[in-house]
Amino acid sequence: MKKLIVYIMVMFLAVVSLSAADVSVAALKGPTAMGMVKLMSESEQGSVGGNDYSFQLEGAADAVVPLLVKGDVDIAAIPGNLSSVLYARTNGGIEVVGINTLGVLYIVENGNSVNSVEDLRGRTIYSAGKGATPEYALQYILAANGLEVGKDVYIEWKSEHAECVAALKADPSGVAMLPQPFATTAMMSNPDIRIALDLNDIWEESVGSVLITGVTVVRRDWRESNPEALTSFLESYKASVDYANSDIDGAAALIGEYGIVPEKVAKSALPYCQVTLITGEEMKTALSEYLGILYAQNPQSIGGALPGDDFYYTGE
């Protein structure tokens, strides 16, 4: 009888293992991946919630795009405006299932002279991200506060955030717009550098809705074939996000272990990274408002047109 029970248990476990869904996930090395680290760690021990995960971390969004388009990954964490671009490019083949990162943009300075947006008048701001969310967010905030780029304030565009940090360190009166964790990296490298303005708060005051950095998307054909796997992923992902926000030390250690950013940087930056998971109608409302603002500035920034309702997967 005991042998029979053992045999039945082994067969049951084998069936469970065979029925687990294989789920491939891609994310960027930064805040968009930070909320996934607990799930990444748990997945190394085996199936999580019935899913067998494989994770791929990339340094730039350009590396994730072909993975999604070709179907090499099922789920990806990418910049908010890029999700709309891919929706247009794939004729609706990409759906957004959640907002994973709110605003991470900050004005930092080498000194103590900037305490309001008006204090940027006549200054040059070092920034990367031209043609992407950082540019559109900064221009919107400046315009909302009566500052015209090229006349009242100037922007010196750099190709990488690291170049902005270097320029800031070299310029005693320097001002830069940096996302996390680069803002933290700059402050750790020079004690005279400080966060002068939280652009996320200023955006909310000006717009009345949240500034969005990253979203999580899925391939529509995969979602339609694997509804249970997606539901399980979102549940496990939410638990991972909650862990990242509640156990800073533990999450920072995992972030360093996976090479997202160094543990020391992650420990200081995590409270400013606004890692989250907003789904359903709340996600749809916030993201549609955000994309509408970008569209008004430059339609091509979101793919040329506002996405249809089928872009937003709300679970209904």
N, C-alpha and C positions, 0 to 999 in steps of 0.2 A: 504493500500500500504506500509506504514512504517513497519507494522508487517511482511509483506511478505519479505521486504528487509532485515530486521533483521534476519528472519528465514533463508534466503539464505546465509547470512554472517556466521551464526552459523554453518550451514551445510558445508560450504566451509572450515571453520577452522577445523571442525571435520575430514573432508576428508584429509586435509593437515597433521593433527596430526597422523592419522592412517597410512599415507603413509611414514612417517619419518622412516629412517633406523636406527636400533639399532646397535651401534658400540661400541665394548668393546676394551679398550686400556690399556696396561700395560707399565710401565716405571720404571727406577731405580731412587732411591733418590740421585740425583746428577745432573751434567750438562745435562744428556740426558733427564731429566724431566723438566728442567728449561724453555726450550722453549715452553712448553705446558701449562704453568700456566694460561695464558690469556684465552686460549680455555677451560681449566678446569673450570675457574671462570664463563665464559659465559654459559657453558653447564648446570650449576646449575640453570640458569634462564629458561631453556627450550631448544628446538631444536636449533642447530646452523647449518645454511646452509642445512637444511633438515635432519640432523642427530641427533639422541638422543644418547648422549655419556655416558658411564660409565668408570671411570678411576680407575686403581689399581696401587698403588706405592709399590715397593718392595725394600728391602735393598741389595739384591744380585741377580746376573743374574741367579743363580741356581734356584731361586724361579719362575722366569719368563719362563724358558724353558718348564716345564711340562704344563704350561698354554697354550703355543703356540702349543705344540705337541698334546695335547688332544683336542684342538679346543675351549678352554675356553675363549680365547681372540682372537680378529681379527687382531689387530695391536699391535706392541711392539717396544719400543726403547731399544736397547741392544748393547753390545760391537761389534765393527766392525768385528773382526775375528769370533765371535760366530755366526754371521749370516751365514757365510760360512759353519761352522760346522753343523748348523741346516739344511741347504740346503742339505748337504750330508746325514745327519741322516734321513731326511724325504723324501729322493729320489726326491728332487726338489719341495717339498711341501711348501717351504718358499721362498719368493721373497723379495728383498730389493727395497724400493721405494725412499729412500733418505738418505743422510748423515746429521745427526743432530748435531754432535759435532766434531770439529776439535781437534787438539792436545791440551791437558790440562796438559802436563807433564813439571815439572820444577825441576831443581836442586836447593835446598835451603841449606844454611849453617849457622852455628852458628859462625859468624865472617865475615871476609872480605878478604879471601885469594884465592877464586876461581873466576876467571874472564874469563877462557877459558876451553875447554875440556882438554887440556894438563895439566891444574892445578889440574886435578883429579888424576894424576899419583901418585901412592903410597898411595892413600887415600882409605878408606872404605866407601862405599855408603850404607846407610840404605834404604831399599825399600821393598814394598809389590808388589804383582802381579806376582810372579814367575809362569811361564807356561802360561802367558797371554801377552797381548799387551805391558805392561810396560817393561817386561823382553826383549822382542824381539826388541823393539824400542831402549832401552838403549844399548843393545849389538851391534846393528847395528851402532849406533852413535859412540860408543867407538871404534869399529873396524875400522870405516871409518876415525877415527882420530889417528890411530896407537896404540891404547891401547888394550892389551889383558887381558881379565878377568881372574883373578887367578894368574897373573904374574905382570902386570903393575898397575892394579886397582882391588879392591876387593868389592864384594857385599855381604852384610849381609841381608838375606831375612827374612822378618817379615810376620806374617800371616795377619796383618791388617795395614792400613795406620796410625791408631791412635798409634800403637806401634812405628812406625817410628818417629812420632812427639815426643813421650815420650823419645825415644833414643836420638833424636836431642837435646832436652832440657837438658838431663843429660850429654851430651858430649860437652865440650867447643870447640872442634875442629871438631864437627860432620858435616857430609854432608849427605843429603838424597834426594832421588827422590820422589817427591810427586805430585799427580794430584791436580787440583783445585776441590773442595774448601779446601782441607786439607792443601795446601800450605798457603792459607790465614789464616786458623785457627792457624797454627804454628806461623805465624808472629804476629798474634794478641795476642798470649799467651806469646811471648817473643820478645821484641823490638830489640834484638841482632840478631834475625833470619831474613835473607833476601833472596830474589830470586837472585841467583848467575847466573844461566844459563836458558835461555828459550829453552828447547829441541825441541820445535816446530819449531822455526826459524832455529836451527842447522840441524834438519831433512830436512827441505826444501832446505837448502844450500847443504846438502850432497846428497840428493836423486833427487831433482828437482821437487818434487810433495808434496802435503800436507800430514801431519800426521793425521790419522783419529782415533777418539776415539769411537764415537757412530753412529749407523745407525738406521733407522726405517724400520721395516719389516712387511710384511703381510702374512697371509695364502693364498696360491694361489687359493684354492677353494673358499674362501670368496671373493677375488678380482674379480674372474671371474663371480661370481653371483651378485656382487655389484659394478660395475664400476663407477656408478654415485656417490655412497657414498664415494668411495676412492678419486675421483676428488674433491668432496666437502671438504673432510678431509684435503687434501693437501693444498687447498686454505685457509682454516681456520687456519691450522697449520702454514703456512707461515706468516699470519697476526699476529699470536701469537708470533712467533719468532721475527718479526720486533718490536713488542711491547717490548719484553724482552731486546732487544738491544738498544731501543730508550728511554725507561722510566725505568731507573735503579731503582729508588726509588719505583715506583709502582710495578714493577716485583719482587723486593726484598721482598716487603710486602706480596705479594701472595705466594712467595716461602716459606717464614716463616709460613704463614697461613696453607699451605698444609704440613708442616713438612718435607720439602725436606732438607733444612738446615736452621739454624736460620737466621732471617732477617738481622741482623748486619753482619753476615758472607757473606750472599748473596750479600749485597750491595757492599762490597769490592771485592768479588770474581768474580762477573758477567763480568766485563770488561776483565777478563783473561780466561773465560770459553769457548770462541769461539763457542757460540751457533749459529747454522745456519740451513738452510735447502737447500741442494743442490740436485737437481733432474735431471732426464733425462740423456742425453749423458755425461754431465759434471760429474754427479755422477758416471756413469759407468766407465769412464776413470780414475778418481781419485781412486775409490775403487779397481778396477782391478789391478792398479799399486801397491797399498798398499798391497793387498793380495798376489801379486806375490813376493814381498820382504819377507813377512812372510813365504811363502811357501819355498823359497830358504833357510831360516834358519831352519825351522822345518815344514815339510808338515802337521804333525798332528795338528799344531796350527790353521789350517783353515779347518780341516776335512779330510786331507789326499790327497786332489786333488784340483786343481783350479776349481771353479764353472763354469758351462756352461753359455752361453749368456742368457739363460732363467732365470738365477738368477737375472738379472738386469731388473727391470720393468721401462722402460723409457717412458711409456705412448703411445707408438706407436703400 
